[in-house]
Amino acid sequence: MKRINYIYFLLILTALAACQQTAKQEKTDYEAEIAKELGGAVLWYQTSAEMHLSYLQAYRYAQLLLDEKLSQGEVENPAVVLDIDETVLDNSPYQGRLLEEGKLYASESWMDWTKRGKAKALPGVKKFVVYAKEKGVEVIYISNRSVKVLGPTIQNLKDEGFPNADSAYVFLKEETSDKTNRRATVSDDYNILVFVGDNLTDYSQLYADRDEDWGKQLVEKNKEELLNNFVMLPNPMYGEWEGAVYRHDYKQPDSVKLEMRKEALNSY
């Protein structure tokens, strides 16, 4: 009897292990499928002349905005505020590695990449920030990189020749990805003339909660304010737009996320 019970127990364990392995494989397959969908976005970002010109145009527009505001009269303690990732530094090699491995963003792999400090400057940005400094405008960086990589991030900025690569001008995430308090801290000491980023929340947290039209009506409602204060950079690889597709719940199973991506598409 004991022999039979032992064999039965082993069979149950084997079945459970098989189920777990199947579930794990399904998760890996769904993750790889989503990663594969992002391939075109990463390829466009890394190879297209259109991306290059988009950044050059955006930073030319940032300079025009800055000149216009400076021409309106003396401004006390003027500053420009820039996001870092996909605004100042190019992290698409990280996205490329994820694509090759069939994986999605994970805090551990992202931390490993940012600690390397090997991201390159994006087109147009250095000319803009150097120009701002020459005009007596401080350059400040507000990023949702973890404060744990403050050292490597500052060194990366220094290596790429950016001004104000110093902890006094680099504000990273400590507890929340909401940048409101960090922007307010900067505003206490500076008059921010221009914001630059690849997500609308680089300007205001108002754009984090997007309704059924993906936040487009909110942009239309506030377009004059946005056009006069914020310069938007193209990033088809990740961002608030993707969070909106998932209804801001990244913890959902990858199988559900994949279906939500398909449901969000418009086709005839």
C-alpha positions as CSV (number, residue, x, y, z in Angstrom):
1,M,0.0,0.0,0.0
2,K,2.8,2.4,0.9
3,R,4.5,1.6,-2.4
4,I,1.3,2.4,-4.3
5,N,0.8,5.7,-2.4
6,Y,4.4,6.7,-3.1
7,I,4.0,6.1,-6.9
8,Y,0.7,8.0,-6.8
9,F,2.5,10.9,-5.1
10,L,5.3,10.9,-7.7
11,L,2.7,10.9,-10.5
12,I,1.0,14.0,-9.0
13,L,4.3,15.8,-8.7
14,T,5.2,15.0,-12.3
15,A,1.8,16.3,-13.5
16,L,2.2,19.5,-11.5
17,A,5.7,20.0,-12.8
18,A,4.5,19.5,-16.4
19,C,1.7,22.0,-15.9
20,Q,4.1,24.5,-14.5
21,Q,6.5,24.0,-17.3
22,T,3.6,24.4,-19.8
23,A,2.5,27.6,-18.2
24,K,6.0,28.9,-18.1
25,Q,6.5,28.1,-21.8
26,E,3.2,29.8,-22.7
27,K,4.3,32.9,-20.8
28,T,7.6,32.9,-22.6
29,D,5.9,32.5,-26.0
30,Y,3.5,35.4,-25.4
31,E,6.3,37.6,-24.1
32,A,8.4,36.8,-27.2
33,E,5.4,37.5,-29.5
34,I,4.9,41.0,-27.9
35,A,8.6,41.6,-28.1
36,K,8.5,40.6,-31.8
37,E,5.7,43.2,-32.4
38,L,8.0,45.9,-31.2
39,G,10.7,45.0,-33.7
40,G,9.5,47.5,-36.3
41,A,9.6,50.3,-33.8
42,V,13.1,49.6,-32.7
43,L,14.3,49.2,-36.3
44,W,12.7,52.5,-37.3
45,Y,14.2,54.2,-34.3
46,Q,17.7,52.9,-35.0
47,T,17.9,53.0,-38.8
48,S,15.6,55.6,-40.3
49,A,16.7,59.0,-41.5
50,E,13.2,60.1,-40.7
51,M,13.8,59.5,-37.0
52,H,17.1,61.5,-37.2
53,L,15.4,64.4,-38.9
54,S,12.5,64.3,-36.4
55,Y,14.9,64.9,-33.6
56,L,16.7,67.6,-35.4
57,Q,13.4,69.4,-36.1
58,A,12.2,69.0,-32.6
59,Y,15.3,70.5,-31.1
60,R,15.3,73.3,-33.6
61,Y,11.7,74.0,-32.5
62,A,12.9,74.0,-28.9
63,Q,15.5,76.6,-29.7
64,L,12.9,78.7,-31.5
65,L,10.6,78.5,-28.4
66,L,13.5,79.4,-26.1
67,D,14.5,82.4,-28.3
68,E,10.9,83.7,-28.4
69,K,10.5,83.6,-24.6
70,L,13.8,85.2,-24.0
71,S,12.9,88.0,-26.4
72,Q,9.9,88.9,-24.3
73,G,12.0,90.5,-21.6
74,E,14.5,89.6,-18.9
75,V,13.7,86.3,-17.2
76,E,15.1,85.6,-13.7
77,N,16.8,82.2,-13.3
78,P,15.6,80.8,-16.7
79,A,15.9,77.0,-17.3
80,V,15.0,74.3,-19.7
81,V,13.9,70.9,-18.4
82,L,14.6,67.7,-20.4
83,D,13.8,64.1,-19.8
84,I,16.8,61.7,-20.3
85,D,15.8,58.4,-21.9
86,E,14.9,58.8,-25.6
87,T,15.2,62.5,-25.1
88,V,18.8,63.1,-24.3
89,L,20.3,59.5,-24.4
90,D,19.5,56.7,-26.9
91,N,18.6,53.5,-25.1
92,S,17.5,51.6,-28.2
93,P,20.4,49.1,-27.9
94,Y,18.7,47.9,-24.7
95,Q,15.4,47.5,-26.7
96,G,17.4,45.7,-29.4
97,R,18.8,43.2,-26.9
98,L,15.3,42.5,-25.6
99,L,14.1,41.9,-29.1
100,E,16.9,39.5,-29.8
101,E,16.2,37.5,-26.6
102,G,12.4,37.6,-27.1
103,K,11.9,39.4,-23.8
104,L,10.2,42.5,-22.5
105,Y,11.3,45.3,-20.2
106,A,12.4,44.2,-16.7
107,S,13.8,46.3,-14.0
108,E,16.8,44.1,-13.5
109,S,17.9,44.1,-17.2
110,W,17.2,47.9,-17.4
111,M,19.3,48.5,-14.3
112,D,22.1,46.5,-15.8
113,W,22.0,48.6,-19.0
114,T,21.9,51.9,-17.3
115,K,24.8,51.0,-15.0
116,R,26.9,50.4,-18.1
117,G,26.6,54.1,-18.9
118,K,27.0,53.5,-22.7
119,A,24.0,55.3,-24.1
120,K,24.8,57.8,-26.9
121,A,23.5,61.3,-27.3
122,L,20.5,61.7,-29.6
123,P,20.5,64.0,-32.7
124,G,20.2,67.7,-32.1
125,V,20.1,67.6,-28.3
126,K,23.7,68.7,-27.6
127,K,23.5,71.7,-29.9
128,F,20.3,72.8,-28.1
129,V,21.6,72.4,-24.5
130,V,24.9,74.1,-25.3
131,Y,22.9,77.0,-27.0
132,A,20.7,77.3,-23.9
133,K,23.8,77.5,-21.6
134,E,25.3,80.2,-23.9
135,K,22.1,82.2,-23.5
136,G,22.4,82.0,-19.7
137,V,19.7,79.3,-19.4
138,E,20.3,76.4,-17.0
139,V,19.8,72.9,-18.3
140,I,18.0,70.5,-15.9
141,Y,17.3,66.8,-16.3
142,I,14.3,65.1,-14.8
143,S,14.2,61.3,-15.4
144,N,12.4,58.2,-14.2
145,R,15.6,56.3,-14.0
146,S,16.1,55.0,-10.4
147,V,18.2,57.2,-8.1
148,K,20.2,54.0,-7.6
149,V,21.9,54.7,-11.0
150,L,22.5,58.4,-10.4
151,G,26.3,58.0,-10.5
152,P,26.4,56.0,-13.8
153,T,23.8,58.4,-15.3
154,I,25.8,61.5,-14.5
155,Q,29.0,59.8,-15.8
156,N,27.2,58.9,-19.0
157,L,26.0,62.5,-19.5
158,K,29.6,63.7,-18.8
159,D,31.1,61.2,-21.3
160,E,28.6,62.4,-24.0
161,G,29.6,66.0,-23.3
162,F,26.4,67.3,-21.7
163,P,26.5,70.4,-19.5
164,N,25.3,70.3,-15.9
165,A,26.0,66.6,-15.6
166,D,25.9,67.0,-11.8
167,S,23.6,65.9,-9.0
168,A,22.4,69.5,-8.5
169,Y,20.8,69.3,-12.0
170,V,19.8,65.7,-12.4
171,F,16.6,64.6,-10.7
172,L,15.9,60.8,-10.8
173,K,13.1,58.7,-9.4
174,E,13.1,57.9,-5.7
175,E,9.6,56.7,-4.9
176,T,7.2,57.5,-7.7
177,S,7.4,57.9,-11.5
178,D,5.1,60.9,-11.2
179,K,7.4,63.8,-11.9
180,T,5.1,66.5,-10.5
181,N,7.0,67.0,-7.2
182,R,10.4,67.1,-9.0
183,R,9.1,69.7,-11.5
184,A,7.8,71.7,-8.6
185,T,11.2,71.6,-6.8
186,V,12.9,72.9,-9.9
187,S,10.2,75.6,-10.3
188,D,10.9,76.8,-6.8
189,D,14.4,78.0,-8.0
190,Y,13.9,78.5,-11.8
191,N,11.6,79.8,-14.4
192,I,11.2,76.9,-16.7
193,L,10.8,78.2,-20.3
194,V,10.8,74.9,-22.3
195,F,10.2,71.3,-21.5
196,V,11.4,68.5,-23.8
197,G,10.5,64.8,-23.6
198,D,9.2,61.7,-25.3
199,N,6.1,61.3,-23.1
200,L,3.4,63.8,-22.4
201,T,3.9,63.1,-18.7
202,D,7.3,64.7,-19.1
203,Y,5.3,67.9,-19.1
204,S,2.3,67.1,-16.9
205,Q,0.9,64.1,-15.0
206,L,-2.4,65.2,-16.3
207,Y,-1.7,63.0,-19.4
208,A,-1.1,59.8,-17.5
209,D,-4.8,58.8,-17.2
210,R,-6.1,58.4,-20.7
211,D,-9.7,57.7,-21.7
212,E,-11.1,55.7,-24.6
213,D,-9.7,58.1,-27.2
214,W,-6.2,57.5,-25.8
215,G,-5.9,61.1,-24.5
216,K,-6.1,62.7,-27.9
217,Q,-9.0,65.0,-26.9
218,L,-7.1,66.1,-23.9
219,V,-4.2,67.1,-26.1
220,E,-6.6,69.0,-28.4
221,K,-8.1,70.8,-25.4
222,N,-4.6,71.9,-24.2
223,K,-2.8,72.2,-27.5
224,E,-1.9,75.8,-27.3
225,E,-0.3,75.4,-23.9
226,L,1.5,72.3,-25.1
227,L,2.7,73.9,-28.3
228,N,4.0,76.9,-26.4
229,N,5.8,75.1,-23.7
230,F,6.5,71.4,-24.5
231,V,8.5,69.8,-27.3
232,M,7.5,66.3,-28.1
233,L,10.0,63.7,-29.4
234,P,9.0,60.5,-31.2
235,N,9.3,57.2,-29.3
236,P,7.3,54.3,-30.8
237,M,9.2,51.7,-28.6
238,Y,7.5,52.3,-25.2
239,G,5.8,54.9,-23.1
240,E,2.5,56.1,-21.8
241,W,0.8,55.2,-25.1
242,E,1.5,51.5,-24.4
243,G,0.3,51.8,-20.8
244,A,-3.0,53.2,-22.1
245,V,-3.4,50.2,-24.3
246,Y,-3.1,48.0,-21.2
247,R,-5.4,50.3,-19.2
248,H,-2.3,51.1,-17.1
249,D,-2.1,47.6,-15.7
250,Y,1.3,46.1,-16.7
251,K,0.8,43.2,-14.3
252,Q,-1.7,41.5,-16.6
253,P,-0.7,38.3,-18.2
254,D,1.2,38.7,-21.5
255,S,-1.6,36.7,-23.2
256,V,-4.1,39.4,-22.1
257,K,-1.8,42.2,-23.1
258,L,-1.4,40.7,-26.6
259,E,-5.1,40.5,-27.1
260,M,-5.5,44.1,-25.9
261,R,-2.9,45.2,-28.4
262,K,-4.8,43.5,-31.2
263,E,-8.1,45.0,-30.0
264,A,-6.7,48.5,-30.0
265,L,-5.8,48.3,-33.7
266,N,-8.0,50.0,-36.3
267,S,-8.5,48.1,-39.5
268,Y,-11.0,47.9,-42.3
